[in-house]
């Protein structure tokens, strides 16, 4: 059997169990809370991470956001955020 990197690329991303995503009214923004601190998210990052619940593939997240915001070509930004979030331990 061949090992196929596309399996990992299409695995549904999920927030790490150590993370909690919540809206902070005092800061009027979404934040990612974890035991060591907090990350303030811009609107785009929040929209992407809110969909990383383990039930949607990356391509489904892209399709949903492109339809919701009536834009095309945002896949590279979404892939980049998911890769960075995985590297930082925000996503599994």
N, C-alpha and C positions, 0 to 999 in steps of 0.2 A: 504494500500500500504506500502511496505517496503521502508525504506530509504536505498539507496545503495551508498556506498562510491566509487564504481567503476565509477560512473558518474563523480565525481570530478576528479578522476585519469585520465580519458580519455578526459576531456574537453580540447580543444585546448588552449595551453598557448599563451599569447599575452603580448608584452611589455606594461608596464604601460604607460598611456598617458603622464606622467611626464618625461618619459625617452626618450632619443634619442641615438640610436646605430649608431656610425660612425667610419670610418677608419681615423686615424690621421697619415698622412705621416711623420710628424716631429718625432713622437714616433714609427713609423713603427709597429703600432698595432691598434687593434680595442679598442674603449672606449665606455663606457656607460655614457652619460651626463645626469645630472639632476640638478634642480635648486640649490641644496646645494653643488654640486661638480661633481666629475668624478671618475669612476672606470676604471682602466686599466685592460683589459681582456687578459688572455692567449689565445692561438690559439684555444684550445678545447672549452673553454667557448664561444668564439666568434662564432664558427661554430654552436653551439647549439642555442645561443640566436638569431642569424640571422634567424633561422627558426621558431622562436616563434612569428608568425604574426597573430595568431588566426585562420589560415586556416588549420593547420595540427595538428593531434592528437600527443600525446607523442609517441605512437607506430609508427606512420608514420615518425616522426623525427628520431627515433632510426633506423628504416629500411633504411631511406635515408642515414644516416651517415655511417651505417655499409656497405652499398653498395658502397658509394663514396670512403671510405677509406679502403675497403676490409678487415674489421675487424669484429669480433663477440664478443659478451659478454660485450658491452659497456653500456647496459641498466642501470645498477646500477649507473654509473657516471652521466648519463643524468638525471635520476630521482633525484639524489642528487642535481645537479645544479638547476633543475627546482624547487625543494622544497626550496632550499636556496634562490633562486631568488624571489620566492613567499613570503617567510618570510621577506626578506629585502625590499619588495615593488617594485622590478624591474618588476615583472610579475603579471598579473591578471589571 
